[in-house]
Amino acid sequence: MIEERVAHVLAALGVPYELMQIDPAFADTAACCEKYGLPLDSAGNTIVVASKKEPRKYGACVVKATTRLDVNHAVRVLLGVSKVSFASAEETKALTGMMIGGVTVFALPSDLPIYVDDKLMQRDWVILGSGSRSSKIKISPEVFRRIPNATIVPGLALDVAR
């Protein structure tokens, strides 16, 4: 089960965290933050991306919910491909075993590169998916430095005009 894998990975990483139970109807980041009074600026979204050409190359990107993943520039360069798009909900589920709204960086396939926007590192704590739509994880962003296949990338995401 995905929740057990996540708990095992978190224990191995050795960073304290809080598992927050939520209503699955509010699993999407903005709805979750609004319902539970969490700052959107501390929420991180894990987004699976895929190259458009075969053989498909995949990656996972973690960005602040208040930013927009720079798919056309930063991600394309990181994956070394000419065109990149967001993986579909079906592809994401097939690749990760997780549904959109619950995807977490803590139970991804070990060969999947993980890119973390450096803006997340400036937070005291971040809210991330838990692998399930019924909970979130509150944790120090320092955890990203402990994930073996994760790279912290300056400028992975762009600020969204308000």
NUDRENMAR-411025 format. One record per atom (N, C-alpha, C, O): residue number from 1; residue in one letter; atom name; x, y, z. Coordinates in steps of 0.2 Angstrom, whole numbers, plus 5000, padded with zeros to 4 digits. Example, Ala and Ser with C-alpha at 12.3 -4.5 7.8 and 13.67 -1.06 7.14 Angstrom:
<rs>
(r 1 A N (5066 4972 5039));
(r 1 A CA (5062 4978 5039));
(r 1 A C (5066 4984 5039));
(r 1 A O (5071 4983 5042));
(r 2 S N (5064 4989 5035));
(r 2 S CA (5068 4995 5036));
(r 2 S C (5064 5000 5039));
(r 2 S O (5067 5006 5040));
</rs>
This chain:
<rs>
(r 1 M N (5004 4994 5000));
(r 1 M CA (5000 5000 5000));
(r 1 M C (5004 5006 5000));
(r 1 M O (5010 5006 5003));
(r 2 I N (5002 5011 4996));
(r 2 I CA (5006 5017 4995));
(r 2 I C (5008 5021 5002));
(r 2 I O (5014 5023 5003));
(r 3 E N (5003 5021 5007));
(r 3 E CA (5004 5025 5013));
(r 3 E C (5010 5021 5017));
(r 3 E O (5014 5025 5020));
(r 4 E N (5010 5015 5017));
(r 4 E CA (5015 5011 5020));
(r 4 E C (5022 5013 5017));
(r 4 E O (5027 5013 5021));
(r 5 R N (5023 5013 5010));
(r 5 R CA (5029 5014 5007));
(r 5 R C (5031 5021 5009));
(r 5 R O (5037 5022 5010));
(r 6 V N (5026 5026 5009));
(r 6 V CA (5028 5033 5011));
(r 6 V C (5031 5033 5018));
(r 6 V O (5036 5036 5019));
(r 7 A N (5027 5030 5023));
(r 7 A CA (5030 5030 5030));
(r 7 A C (5037 5027 5030));
(r 7 A O (5041 5029 5034));
(r 8 H N (5038 5022 5027));
(r 8 H CA (5045 5018 5027));
(r 8 H C (5050 5023 5024));
(r 8 H O (5055 5024 5027));
(r 9 V N (5049 5026 5019));
(r 9 V CA (5053 5031 5016));
(r 9 V C (5055 5037 5021));
(r 9 V O (5060 5039 5022));
(r 10 L N (5049 5040 5023));
(r 10 L CA (5050 5045 5028));
(r 10 L C (5054 5043 5034));
(r 10 L O (5059 5047 5036));
(r 11 A N (5053 5037 5037));
(r 11 A CA (5057 5035 5042));
(r 11 A C (5064 5034 5041));
(r 11 A O (5069 5036 5045));
(r 12 A N (5066 5032 5035));
(r 12 A CA (5073 5031 5032));
(r 12 A C (5076 5038 5031));
(r 12 A O (5082 5038 5032));
(r 13 L N (5072 5043 5029));
(r 13 L CA (5075 5049 5028));
(r 13 L C (5077 5053 5035));
(r 13 L O (5081 5057 5035));
(r 14 G N (5073 5051 5040));
(r 14 G CA (5075 5054 5047));
(r 14 G C (5073 5061 5048));
(r 14 G O (5077 5064 5052));
(r 15 V N (5068 5064 5045));
(r 15 V CA (5066 5071 5046));
(r 15 V C (5059 5070 5049));
(r 15 V O (5055 5067 5046));
(r 16 P N (5058 5074 5055));
(r 16 P CA (5052 5074 5058));
(r 16 P C (5046 5077 5053));
(r 16 P O (5048 5081 5050));
(r 17 Y N (5040 5074 5054));
(r 17 Y CA (5035 5076 5050));
(r 17 Y C (5028 5075 5054));
(r 17 Y O (5028 5071 5058));
(r 18 E N (5023 5078 5051));
(r 18 E CA (5017 5078 5054));
(r 18 E C (5012 5075 5048));
(r 18 E O (5012 5078 5043));
(r 19 L N (5008 5070 5049));
(r 19 L CA (5004 5067 5045));
(r 19 L C (4997 5070 5046));
(r 19 L O (4994 5069 5052));
(r 20 M N (4994 5074 5042));
(r 20 M CA (4988 5078 5043));
(r 20 M C (4982 5074 5039));
(r 20 M O (4982 5074 5033));
(r 21 Q N (4977 5072 5043));
(r 21 Q CA (4971 5068 5039));
(r 21 Q C (4967 5074 5036));
(r 21 Q O (4966 5079 5040));
(r 22 I N (4965 5073 5030));
(r 22 I CA (4960 5078 5027));
(r 22 I C (4955 5074 5023));
(r 22 I O (4955 5068 5022));
(r 23 D N (4949 5078 5022));
(r 23 D CA (4944 5076 5018));
(r 23 D C (4946 5075 5011));
(r 23 D O (4948 5080 5008));
(r 24 P N (4946 5069 5008));
(r 24 P CA (4948 5068 5001));
(r 24 P C (4945 5073 4996));
(r 24 P O (4948 5074 4990));
(r 25 A N (4939 5076 4997));
(r 25 A CA (4936 5080 4993));
(r 25 A C (4940 5087 4992));
(r 25 A O (4939 5091 4988));
(r 26 F N (4944 5088 4997));
(r 26 F CA (4948 5094 4997));
(r 26 F C (4956 5093 4996));
(r 26 F O (4960 5096 4999));
(r 27 A N (4957 5087 4993));
(r 27 A CA (4964 5085 4992));
(r 27 A C (4968 5090 4987));
(r 27 A O (4974 5091 4988));
(r 28 D N (4964 5093 4982));
(r 28 D CA (4968 5098 4978));
(r 28 D C (4971 5104 4982));
(r 28 D O (4967 5106 4987));
(r 29 T N (4977 5106 4981));
(r 29 T CA (4980 5110 4985));
(r 29 T C (4977 5117 4987));
(r 29 T O (4976 5118 4993));
(r 30 A N (4974 5120 4982));
(r 30 A CA (4970 5127 4984));
(r 30 A C (4964 5125 4989));
(r 30 A O (4964 5129 4994));
(r 31 A N (4961 5120 4987));
(r 31 A CA (4955 5118 4991));
(r 31 A C (4957 5116 4998));
(r 31 A O (4954 5118 5003));
(r 32 C N (4962 5112 4999));
(r 32 C CA (4965 5110 5005));
(r 32 C C (4967 5116 5010));
(r 32 C O (4966 5116 5015));
(r 33 C N (4971 5120 5007));
(r 33 C CA (4974 5126 5010));
(r 33 C C (4968 5130 5013));
(r 33 C O (4968 5133 5019));
(r 34 E N (4963 5132 5009));
(r 34 E CA (4957 5136 5011));
(r 34 E C (4954 5132 5016));
(r 34 E O (4952 5136 5021));
(r 35 K N (4952 5126 5016));
(r 35 K CA (4948 5123 5021));
(r 35 K C (4951 5122 5027));
(r 35 K O (4948 5123 5033));
(r 36 Y N (4958 5121 5027));
(r 36 Y CA (4962 5119 5033));
(r 36 Y C (4966 5125 5036));
(r 36 Y O (4970 5124 5040));
(r 37 G N (4965 5131 5033));
(r 37 G CA (4969 5137 5035));
(r 37 G C (4976 5137 5034));
(r 37 G O (4980 5139 5038));
(r 38 L N (4978 5133 5029));
(r 38 L CA (4986 5133 5028));
(r 38 L C (4988 5138 5023));
(r 38 L O (4984 5140 5018));
(r 39 P N (4994 5141 5023));
(r 39 P CA (4996 5146 5019));
(r 39 P C (4998 5143 5012));
(r 39 P O (5002 5138 5012));
(r 40 L N (4995 5145 5007));
(r 40 L CA (4996 5142 5000));
(r 40 L C (5004 5143 4998));
(r 40 L O (5006 5139 4994));
(r 41 D N (5007 5148 5001));
(r 41 D CA (5014 5149 5000));
(r 41 D C (5018 5143 5003));
(r 41 D O (5024 5143 5001));
(r 42 S N (5016 5139 5007));
(r 42 S CA (5020 5134 5010));
(r 42 S C (5018 5127 5007));
(r 42 S O (5020 5122 5009));
(r 43 A N (5013 5127 5002));
(r 43 A CA (5011 5121 4999));
(r 43 A C (5015 5119 4993));
(r 43 A O (5017 5124 4989));
(r 44 G N (5017 5113 4993));
(r 44 G CA (5021 5111 4987));
(r 44 G C (5017 5106 4983));
(r 44 G O (5014 5101 4986));
(r 45 N N (5017 5107 4976));
(r 45 N CA (5014 5102 4972));
(r 45 N C (5019 5097 4968));
(r 45 N O (5024 5100 4966));
(r 46 T N (5018 5091 4968));
(r 46 T CA (5022 5086 4965));
(r 46 T C (5019 5085 4958));
(r 46 T O (5013 5082 4958));
(r 47 I N (5022 5087 4953));
(r 47 I CA (5019 5086 4946));
(r 47 I C (5024 5082 4942));
(r 47 I O (5030 5083 4941));
(r 48 V N (5021 5077 4939));
(r 48 V CA (5024 5072 4934));
(r 48 V C (5024 5075 4927));
(r 48 V O (5019 5077 4925));
(r 49 V N (5030 5075 4924));
(r 49 V CA (5030 5078 4917));
(r 49 V C (5033 5072 4913));
(r 49 V O (5036 5067 4915));
(r 50 A N (5032 5073 4906));
(r 50 A CA (5034 5068 4901));
(r 50 A C (5036 5071 4895));
(r 50 A O (5033 5076 4893));
(r 51 S N (5041 5068 4892));
(r 51 S CA (5043 5071 4885));
(r 51 S C (5037 5069 4880));
(r 51 S O (5034 5064 4881));
(r 52 K N (5037 5073 4875));
(r 52 K CA (5031 5071 4870));
(r 52 K C (5033 5066 4865));
(r 52 K O (5029 5062 4863));
(r 53 K N (5040 5065 4864));
(r 53 K CA (5042 5060 4859));
(r 53 K C (5044 5053 4862));
(r 53 K O (5046 5053 4868));
(r 54 E N (5043 5048 4859));
(r 54 E CA (5045 5041 4861));
(r 54 E C (5053 5040 4860));
(r 54 E O (5056 5043 4855));
(r 55 P N (5056 5037 4864));
(r 55 P CA (5054 5034 4870));
(r 55 P C (5053 5040 4875));
(r 55 P O (5057 5044 4876));
(r 56 R N (5047 5039 4879));
(r 56 R CA (5045 5044 4884));
(r 56 R C (5050 5044 4889));
(r 56 R O (5052 5039 4892));
(r 57 K N (5052 5051 4891));
(r 57 K CA (5056 5052 4897));
(r 57 K C (5051 5055 4902));
(r 57 K O (5048 5060 4901));
(r 58 Y N (5052 5053 4909));
(r 58 Y CA (5048 5056 4914));
(r 58 Y C (5052 5059 4919));
(r 58 Y O (5058 5058 4920));
(r 59 G N (5049 5064 4923));
(r 59 G CA (5052 5067 4929));
(r 59 G C (5047 5069 4933));
(r 59 G O (5041 5070 4931));
(r 60 A N (5049 5070 4939));
(r 60 A CA (5044 5073 4944));
(r 60 A C (5047 5080 4947));
(r 60 A O (5053 5080 4948));
(r 61 C N (5042 5085 4947));
(r 61 C CA (5044 5092 4949));
(r 61 C C (5040 5094 4955));
(r 61 C O (5034 5093 4955));
(r 62 V N (5044 5097 4960));
(r 62 V CA (5040 5099 4966));
(r 62 V C (5041 5107 4966));
(r 62 V O (5047 5109 4966));
(r 63 V N (5035 5110 4966));
(r 63 V CA (5035 5117 4966));
(r 63 V C (5030 5120 4971));
(r 63 V O (5026 5117 4973));
(r 64 K N (5031 5126 4973));
(r 64 K CA (5027 5130 4977));
(r 64 K C (5020 5131 4973));
(r 64 K O (5020 5132 4967));
(r 65 A N (5015 5130 4977));
(r 65 A CA (5008 5131 4974));
(r 65 A C (5007 5138 4971));
(r 65 A O (5002 5139 4967));
(r 66 T N (5010 5142 4973));
(r 66 T CA (5010 5149 4971));
(r 66 T C (5014 5151 4965));
(r 66 T O (5014 5157 4963));
(r 67 T N (5017 5146 4962));
(r 67 T CA (5021 5147 4956));
(r 67 T C (5019 5142 4951));
(r 67 T O (5014 5138 4952));
(r 68 R N (5022 5143 4945));
(r 68 R CA (5020 5139 4939));
(r 68 R C (5026 5136 4936));
(r 68 R O (5032 5139 4935));
(r 69 L N (5026 5129 4936));
(r 69 L CA (5032 5125 4933));
(r 69 L C (5034 5128 4926));
(r 69 L O (5030 5129 4922));
(r 70 D N (5040 5129 4925));
(r 70 D CA (5043 5131 4919));
(r 70 D C (5044 5125 4914));
(r 70 D O (5050 5123 4913));
(r 71 V N (5039 5123 4912));
(r 71 V CA (5039 5117 4908));
(r 71 V C (5043 5118 4901));
(r 71 V O (5047 5114 4899));
(r 72 N N (5042 5123 4898));
(r 72 N CA (5045 5125 4891));
(r 72 N C (5052 5126 4891));
(r 72 N O (5055 5125 4886));
(r 73 H N (5055 5128 4897));
(r 73 H CA (5062 5130 4897));
(r 73 H C (5066 5125 4902));
(r 73 H O (5069 5121 4900));
(r 74 A N (5065 5127 4909));
(r 74 A CA (5069 5123 4914));
(r 74 A C (5068 5115 4913));
(r 74 A O (5073 5112 4913));
(r 75 V N (5062 5113 4913));
(r 75 V CA (5060 5106 4913));
(r 75 V C (5063 5103 4907));
(r 75 V O (5066 5097 4907));
(r 76 R N (5062 5106 4901));
(r 76 R CA (5064 5103 4895));
(r 76 R C (5072 5102 4895));
(r 76 R O (5074 5097 4892));
(r 77 V N (5075 5107 4897));
(r 77 V CA (5083 5107 4898));
(r 77 V C (5085 5101 4903));
(r 77 V O (5089 5097 4901));
(r 78 L N (5082 5101 4908));
(r 78 L CA (5083 5096 4913));
(r 78 L C (5082 5089 4911));
(r 78 L O (5087 5084 4912));
(r 79 L N (5077 5087 4907));
(r 79 L CA (5076 5081 4904));
(r 79 L C (5080 5079 4898));
(r 79 L O (5080 5074 4896));
(r 80 G N (5082 5085 4895));
(r 80 G CA (5086 5084 4889));
(r 80 G C (5082 5082 4883));
(r 80 G O (5084 5078 4879));
(r 81 V N (5076 5085 4882));
(r 81 V CA (5071 5083 4877));
(r 81 V C (5069 5090 4873));
(r 81 V O (5070 5095 4876));
(r 82 S N (5066 5089 4868));
(r 82 S CA (5064 5095 4864));
(r 82 S C (5057 5097 4866));
(r 82 S O (5056 5104 4866));
(r 83 K N (5052 5093 4868));
(r 83 K CA (5046 5095 4871));
(r 83 K C (5044 5091 4877));
(r 83 K O (5045 5085 4877));
(r 84 V N (5041 5095 4881));
(r 84 V CA (5038 5092 4888));
(r 84 V C (5031 5094 4889));
(r 84 V O (5029 5099 4887));
(r 85 S N (5027 5089 4892));
(r 85 S CA (5021 5091 4894));
(r 85 S C (5019 5088 4901));
(r 85 S O (5023 5084 4903));
(r 86 F N (5014 5090 4904));
(r 86 F CA (5012 5087 4910));
(r 86 F C (5009 5080 4908));
(r 86 F O (5006 5079 4904));
(r 87 A N (5011 5075 4913));
(r 87 A CA (5009 5068 4912));
(r 87 A C (5001 5068 4913));
(r 87 A O (4999 5072 4918));
(r 88 S N (4997 5064 4910));
(r 88 S CA (4990 5064 4911));
(r 88 S C (4989 5060 4918));
(r 88 S O (4993 5057 4921));
(r 89 A N (4983 5061 4920));
(r 89 A CA (4981 5058 4926));
(r 89 A C (4982 5050 4926));
(r 89 A O (4984 5047 4931));
(r 90 E N (4980 5047 4920));
(r 90 E CA (4981 5040 4919));
(r 90 E C (4989 5038 4919));
(r 90 E O (4991 5033 4922));
(r 91 E N (4993 5042 4916));
(r 91 E CA (5000 5041 4916));
(r 91 E C (5003 5041 4923));
(r 91 E O (5007 5037 4925));
(r 92 T N (5001 5047 4926));
(r 92 T CA (5003 5048 4933));
(r 92 T C (5002 5042 4937));
(r 92 T O (5006 5040 4941));
(r 93 K N (4996 5040 4937));
(r 93 K CA (4993 5034 4941));
(r 93 K C (4997 5028 4939));
(r 93 K O (4999 5024 4944));
(r 94 A N (4998 5026 4933));
(r 94 A CA (5002 5020 4930));
(r 94 A C (5009 5021 4933));
(r 94 A O (5012 5016 4935));
(r 95 L N (5012 5027 4932));
(r 95 L CA (5019 5027 4934));
(r 95 L C (5021 5027 4942));
(r 95 L O (5026 5024 4944));
(r 96 T N (5016 5031 4945));
(r 96 T CA (5017 5032 4953));
(r 96 T C (5013 5027 4957));
(r 96 T O (5015 5026 4963));
(r 97 G N (5007 5025 4955));
(r 97 G CA (5002 5022 4959));
(r 97 G C (4998 5027 4963));
(r 97 G O (4995 5024 4967));
(r 98 M N (4999 5033 4961));
(r 98 M CA (4995 5038 4965));
(r 98 M C (4991 5042 4961));
(r 98 M O (4992 5043 4955));
(r 99 M N (4985 5045 4964));
(r 99 M CA (4981 5049 4960));
(r 99 M C (4983 5056 4961));
(r 99 M O (4986 5058 4966));
(r 100 I N (4981 5060 4956));
(r 100 I CA (4982 5068 4956));
(r 100 I C (4979 5070 4962));
(r 100 I O (4973 5068 4964));
(r 101 G N (4982 5075 4966));
(r 101 G CA (4980 5077 4972));
(r 101 G C (4983 5074 4978));
(r 101 G O (4982 5076 4984));
(r 102 G N (4986 5068 4977));
(r 102 G CA (4989 5064 4982));
(r 102 G C (4996 5063 4980));
(r 102 G O (5000 5060 4985));
(r 103 V N (4999 5064 4974));
(r 103 V CA (5005 5062 4972));
(r 103 V C (5011 5065 4977));
(r 103 V O (5010 5071 4979));
(r 104 T N (5015 5061 4979));
(r 104 T CA (5020 5063 4984));
(r 104 T C (5027 5061 4981));
(r 104 T O (5028 5056 4978));
(r 105 V N (5032 5065 4983));
(r 105 V CA (5039 5064 4981));
(r 105 V C (5042 5058 4985));
(r 105 V O (5047 5056 4983));
(r 106 F N (5038 5056 4990));
(r 106 F CA (5041 5051 4995));
(r 106 F C (5040 5043 4993));
(r 106 F O (5042 5039 4996));
(r 107 A N (5037 5042 4987));
(r 107 A CA (5036 5035 4985));
(r 107 A C (5036 5034 4978));
(r 107 A O (5033 5030 4975));
(r 108 L N (5040 5038 4975));
(r 108 L CA (5041 5038 4967));
(r 108 L C (5046 5032 4965));
(r 108 L O (5050 5030 4969));
(r 109 P N (5045 5030 4959));
(r 109 P CA (5050 5025 4957));
(r 109 P C (5057 5028 4958));
(r 109 P O (5058 5033 4956));
(r 110 S N (5062 5023 4960));
(r 110 S CA (5069 5026 4961));
(r 110 S C (5073 5028 4955));
(r 110 S O (5077 5032 4956));
(r 111 D N (5070 5026 4949));
(r 111 D CA (5074 5029 4943));
(r 111 D C (5071 5035 4940));
(r 111 D O (5073 5037 4935));
(r 112 L N (5066 5038 4944));
(r 112 L CA (5063 5044 4941));
(r 112 L C (5066 5050 4944));
(r 112 L O (5067 5051 4950));
(r 113 P N (5069 5054 4940));
(r 113 P CA (5072 5060 4942));
(r 113 P C (5067 5065 4946));
(r 113 P O (5062 5066 4943));
(r 114 I N (5070 5068 4951));
(r 114 I CA (5065 5073 4955));
(r 114 I C (5069 5080 4955));
(r 114 I O (5075 5080 4957));
(r 115 Y N (5065 5085 4953));
(r 115 Y CA (5068 5091 4953));
(r 115 Y C (5063 5096 4958));
(r 115 Y O (5057 5096 4957));
(r 116 V N (5067 5099 4962));
(r 116 V CA (5063 5103 4967));
(r 116 V C (5065 5110 4966));
(r 116 V O (5071 5112 4966));
(r 117 D N (5060 5115 4966));
(r 117 D CA (5061 5122 4965));
(r 117 D C (5065 5125 4971));
(r 117 D O (5062 5123 4977));
(r 118 D N (5070 5129 4970));
(r 118 D CA (5074 5131 4976));
(r 118 D C (5069 5136 4980));
(r 118 D O (5071 5137 4986));
(r 119 K N (5064 5139 4978));
(r 119 K CA (5059 5143 4982));
(r 119 K C (5056 5139 4988));
(r 119 K O (5055 5142 4993));
(r 120 L N (5055 5133 4987));
(r 120 L CA (5053 5129 4992));
(r 120 L C (5058 5128 4998));
(r 120 L O (5055 5128 5004));
(r 121 M N (5064 5129 4997));
(r 121 M CA (5069 5128 5002));
(r 121 M C (5069 5134 5007));
(r 121 M O (5072 5134 5012));
(r 122 Q N (5066 5140 5005));
(r 122 Q CA (5066 5146 5009));
(r 122 Q C (5060 5145 5015));
(r 122 Q O (5060 5150 5019));
(r 123 R N (5056 5140 5014));
(r 123 R CA (5051 5140 5019));
(r 123 R C (5053 5136 5026));
(r 123 R O (5058 5132 5025));
(r 124 D N (5050 5137 5031));
(r 124 D CA (5051 5134 5037));
(r 124 D C (5049 5127 5037));
(r 124 D O (5052 5122 5039));
(r 125 W N (5043 5126 5034));
(r 125 W CA (5040 5119 5033));
(r 125 W C (5036 5120 5026));
(r 125 W O (5034 5125 5024));
(r 126 V N (5034 5114 5024));
(r 126 V CA (5030 5113 5018));
(r 126 V C (5025 5108 5019));
(r 126 V O (5026 5103 5022));
(r 127 I N (5019 5109 5015));
(r 127 I CA (5014 5104 5015));
(r 127 I C (5014 5100 5008));
(r 127 I O (5014 5103 5003));
(r 128 L N (5015 5094 5008));
(r 128 L CA (5016 5090 5002));
(r 128 L C (5010 5084 5002));
(r 128 L O (5007 5083 5007));
(r 129 G N (5009 5081 4996));
(r 129 G CA (5005 5076 4996));
(r 129 G C (5008 5070 5000));
(r 129 G O (5014 5070 5002));
(r 130 S N (5003 5065 5002));
(r 130 S CA (5006 5059 5006));
(r 130 S C (5005 5053 5002));
(r 130 S O (5007 5047 5005));
(r 131 G N (5003 5053 4996));
(r 131 G CA (5002 5047 4992));
(r 131 G C (4995 5045 4991));
(r 131 G O (4993 5041 4987));
(r 132 S N (4991 5048 4996));
(r 132 S CA (4984 5047 4996));
(r 132 S C (4980 5054 4996));
(r 132 S O (4983 5059 4998));
(r 133 R N (4974 5054 4994));
(r 133 R CA (4970 5060 4994));
(r 133 R C (4967 5061 5001));
(r 133 R O (4963 5066 5001));
(r 134 S N (4968 5057 5005));
(r 134 S CA (4965 5058 5012));
(r 134 S C (4970 5061 5017));
(r 134 S O (4968 5061 5023));
(r 135 S N (4976 5063 5015));
(r 135 S CA (4981 5066 5020));
(r 135 S C (4986 5070 5017));
(r 135 S O (4987 5069 5011));
(r 136 K N (4989 5074 5020));
(r 136 K CA (4995 5078 5018));
(r 136 K C (5001 5077 5023));
(r 136 K O (4999 5075 5029));
(r 137 I N (5007 5079 5021));
(r 137 I CA (5012 5079 5025));
(r 137 I C (5015 5086 5026));
(r 137 I O (5016 5089 5022));
(r 138 K N (5016 5088 5033));
(r 138 K CA (5019 5094 5035));
(r 138 K C (5026 5092 5037));
(r 138 K O (5028 5088 5041));
(r 139 I N (5031 5095 5033));
(r 139 I CA (5038 5093 5034));
(r 139 I C (5043 5099 5033));
(r 139 I O (5041 5103 5029));
(r 140 S N (5049 5099 5035));
(r 140 S CA (5054 5103 5033));
(r 140 S C (5057 5102 5026));
(r 140 S O (5057 5097 5024));
(r 141 P N (5058 5108 5022));
(r 141 P CA (5060 5107 5016));
(r 141 P C (5067 5104 5015));
(r 141 P O (5069 5101 5010));
(r 142 E N (5071 5103 5021));
(r 142 E CA (5077 5100 5021));
(r 142 E C (5077 5093 5019));
(r 142 E O (5082 5090 5017));
(r 143 V N (5071 5090 5019));
(r 143 V CA (5070 5083 5017));
(r 143 V C (5072 5082 5010));
(r 143 V O (5074 5077 5008));
(r 144 F N (5071 5087 5006));
(r 144 F CA (5073 5087 4999));
(r 144 F C (5080 5085 4998));
(r 144 F O (5082 5082 4993));
(r 145 R N (5084 5088 5002));
(r 145 R CA (5092 5087 5002));
(r 145 R C (5094 5079 5004));
(r 145 R O (5099 5077 5002));
(r 146 R N (5089 5076 5007));
(r 146 R CA (5090 5069 5009));
(r 146 R C (5088 5064 5004));
(r 146 R O (5089 5058 5004));
(r 147 I N (5084 5066 4999));
(r 147 I CA (5081 5061 4994));
(r 147 I C (5086 5060 4989));
(r 147 I O (5088 5064 4985));
(r 148 P N (5088 5054 4988));
(r 148 P CA (5094 5052 4984));
(r 148 P C (5094 5055 4976));
(r 148 P O (5099 5057 4974));
(r 149 N N (5088 5054 4973));
(r 149 N CA (5087 5056 4966));
(r 149 N C (5084 5063 4965));
(r 149 N O (5081 5064 4960));
(r 150 A N (5085 5067 4970));
(r 150 A CA (5082 5074 4970));
(r 150 A C (5087 5079 4969));
(r 150 A O (5093 5079 4972));
(r 151 T N (5086 5084 4965));
(r 151 T CA (5090 5089 4963));
(r 151 T C (5086 5096 4965));
(r 151 T O (5081 5097 4962));
(r 152 I N (5089 5100 4968));
(r 152 I CA (5086 5107 4970));
(r 152 I C (5088 5111 4964));
(r 152 I O (5094 5112 4962));
(r 153 V N (5083 5114 4961));
(r 153 V CA (5085 5118 4954));
(r 153 V C (5082 5125 4955));
(r 153 V O (5076 5127 4956));
(r 154 P N (5087 5130 4954));
(r 154 P CA (5085 5137 4954));
(r 154 P C (5081 5139 4948));
(r 154 P O (5083 5136 4943));
(r 155 G N (5075 5142 4949));
(r 155 G CA (5071 5144 4943));
(r 155 G C (5067 5139 4940));
(r 155 G O (5065 5139 4934));
(r 156 L N (5066 5133 4943));
(r 156 L CA (5062 5128 4941));
(r 156 L C (5055 5130 4939));
(r 156 L O (5051 5128 4935));
(r 157 A N (5052 5135 4944));
(r 157 A CA (5046 5138 4943));
(r 157 A C (5046 5145 4943));
(r 157 A O (5051 5148 4945));
(r 158 L N (5041 5148 4940));
(r 158 L CA (5040 5155 4939));
(r 158 L C (5035 5158 4943));
(r 158 L O (5030 5155 4945));
(r 159 D N (5036 5164 4946));
(r 159 D CA (5031 5167 4950));
(r 159 D C (5025 5169 4946));
(r 159 D O (5026 5170 4940));
(r 160 V N (5019 5168 4949));
(r 160 V CA (5013 5169 4945));
(r 160 V C (5011 5176 4946));
(r 160 V O (5011 5178 4952));
(r 161 A N (5009 5180 4941));
(r 161 A CA (5007 5187 4942));
(r 161 A C (5000 5187 4946));
(r 161 A O (4996 5183 4944));
(r 162 R N (5000 5191 4951));
(r 162 R CA (4994 5191 4955));
(r 162 R C (4989 5197 4952));
(r 162 R O (4984 5198 4955));
</rs>
